[in-house]
Structure formats: structure tokens, C-alpha cells
Amino acid sequence: MTTDTTIRSEKTFVATLLLCVLLGGLGIHRFYVGKTGTGILMLLTLGGFGIWSLIDLIMIAVGNFKDSNGLPIKP
């Protein structure tokens, strides 16, 4: 049996993924993980005209998305 000693964010994978899918164009998932500055940019550009939202969605789905402290989102 192995134990995962990696420190993970308190933000959950499911919540982050759902926010990105449903409100990704507004950057709400970035506000959720504490990335306020880029959340505002996404809000003003409608998710980087959709491209930025798509990139974030892929990063969240494959587990490479991090919160504002640089911690990976917990599964």
C-alpha cells in the first residue's frame, strides 16, 4: 500500500471542473482557486475569447491545474 504525501490544495477537482465547464468564459473557476487577477482578465475577455477557457479545461481534466499557492487541485 502506498501513501500520497504530496500536499494538495483544499479546492476540489469536481468543483473546479464544473465551474470551468459551466462558467469558464467568465473565469469563475479561477476566482474559486484564488487566482483573482487572471479571473478578472478572463471576465473582461470572455475567457480569452474561449481559447483560454479551453486550455484551462484541459489542464483541469488532466490534473495539471494549480491554485493560487501553486498547489495541485486535489482529486
C-alpha positions as a Markdown table, in Angstrom:
| # | Residue | x | y | z |
|---|---|---|---|---|
| 1 | Met | 0.0 | 0.0 | 0.0 |
| 2 | Thr | 1.4 | 3.4 | -1.0 |
| 3 | Thr | 0.6 | 6.7 | 0.6 |
| 4 | Asp | 0.5 | 10.0 | -1.2 |
| 5 | Thr | 2.5 | 12.6 | 0.8 |
| 6 | Thr | 2.0 | 15.3 | -1.8 |
| 7 | Ile | 0.5 | 18.5 | -0.4 |
| 8 | Arg | -2.7 | 19.3 | -2.3 |
| 9 | Ser | -5.0 | 22.3 | -2.5 |
| 10 | Glu | -8.2 | 22.4 | -0.4 |
| 11 | Lys | -10.1 | 23.2 | -3.7 |
| 12 | Thr | -11.7 | 20.2 | -5.2 |
| 13 | Phe | -11.3 | 18.8 | -8.7 |
| 14 | Val | -15.0 | 18.3 | -9.3 |
| 15 | Ala | -16.0 | 21.8 | -8.3 |
| 16 | Thr | -13.2 | 23.4 | -10.4 |
| 17 | Leu | -14.1 | 21.3 | -13.4 |
| 18 | Leu | -17.8 | 22.1 | -13.2 |
| 19 | Leu | -17.2 | 25.8 | -12.8 |
| 20 | Cys | -14.9 | 25.8 | -15.8 |
| 21 | Val | -17.4 | 23.8 | -17.9 |
| 22 | Leu | -20.4 | 25.9 | -16.9 |
| 23 | Leu | -18.9 | 29.4 | -16.4 |
| 24 | Gly | -15.4 | 29.1 | -17.9 |
| 25 | Gly | -15.9 | 32.1 | -20.2 |
| 26 | Leu | -16.4 | 34.3 | -17.1 |
| 27 | Gly | -13.3 | 32.9 | -15.3 |
| 28 | Ile | -15.3 | 31.8 | -12.3 |
| 29 | His | -13.1 | 28.7 | -11.8 |
| 30 | Arg | -10.1 | 31.0 | -11.4 |
| 31 | Phe | -11.8 | 33.1 | -8.7 |
| 32 | Tyr | -12.6 | 29.8 | -7.0 |
| 33 | Val | -9.0 | 28.7 | -6.8 |
| 34 | Gly | -7.8 | 32.1 | -5.7 |
| 35 | Lys | -6.4 | 33.4 | -9.0 |
| 36 | Thr | -8.3 | 36.7 | -8.8 |
| 37 | Gly | -6.1 | 38.7 | -11.2 |
| 38 | Thr | -6.4 | 36.2 | -14.1 |
| 39 | Gly | -10.1 | 35.7 | -13.2 |
| 40 | Ile | -10.7 | 39.4 | -13.9 |
| 41 | Leu | -8.8 | 39.2 | -17.2 |
| 42 | Met | -10.9 | 36.2 | -18.2 |
| 43 | Leu | -14.0 | 38.0 | -17.2 |
| 44 | Leu | -13.1 | 41.0 | -19.4 |
| 45 | Thr | -12.0 | 38.9 | -22.4 |
| 46 | Leu | -14.8 | 36.3 | -22.1 |
| 47 | Gly | -12.3 | 33.5 | -21.3 |
| 48 | Gly | -9.7 | 34.7 | -23.7 |
| 49 | Phe | -12.3 | 34.5 | -26.5 |
| 50 | Gly | -12.8 | 30.9 | -25.5 |
| 51 | Ile | -9.3 | 29.7 | -26.0 |
| 52 | Trp | -8.1 | 30.4 | -22.5 |
| 53 | Ser | -11.1 | 28.6 | -21.1 |
| 54 | Leu | -10.5 | 25.5 | -23.3 |
| 55 | Ile | -6.8 | 25.4 | -22.2 |
| 56 | Asp | -7.9 | 25.6 | -18.5 |
| 57 | Leu | -10.5 | 22.9 | -19.0 |
| 58 | Ile | -7.8 | 20.6 | -20.5 |
| 59 | Met | -5.4 | 21.4 | -17.7 |
| 60 | Ile | -8.0 | 20.7 | -15.0 |
| 61 | Ala | -9.1 | 17.4 | -16.7 |
| 62 | Val | -5.6 | 16.1 | -16.9 |
| 63 | Gly | -4.7 | 17.2 | -13.3 |
| 64 | Asn | -2.2 | 20.0 | -14.1 |
| 65 | Phe | -4.2 | 22.9 | -12.8 |
| 66 | Lys | -2.9 | 24.6 | -9.6 |
| 67 | Asp | -4.4 | 27.0 | -7.1 |
| 68 | Ser | -3.1 | 30.5 | -6.3 |
| 69 | Asn | -0.5 | 28.9 | -3.9 |
| 70 | Gly | 0.9 | 26.6 | -6.6 |
| 71 | Leu | -0.7 | 23.5 | -5.1 |
| 72 | Pro | -2.3 | 21.0 | -7.4 |
| 73 | Ile | -6.1 | 20.7 | -7.1 |
| 74 | Lys | -7.0 | 17.6 | -5.1 |
| 75 | Pro | -8.7 | 14.7 | -7.0 |
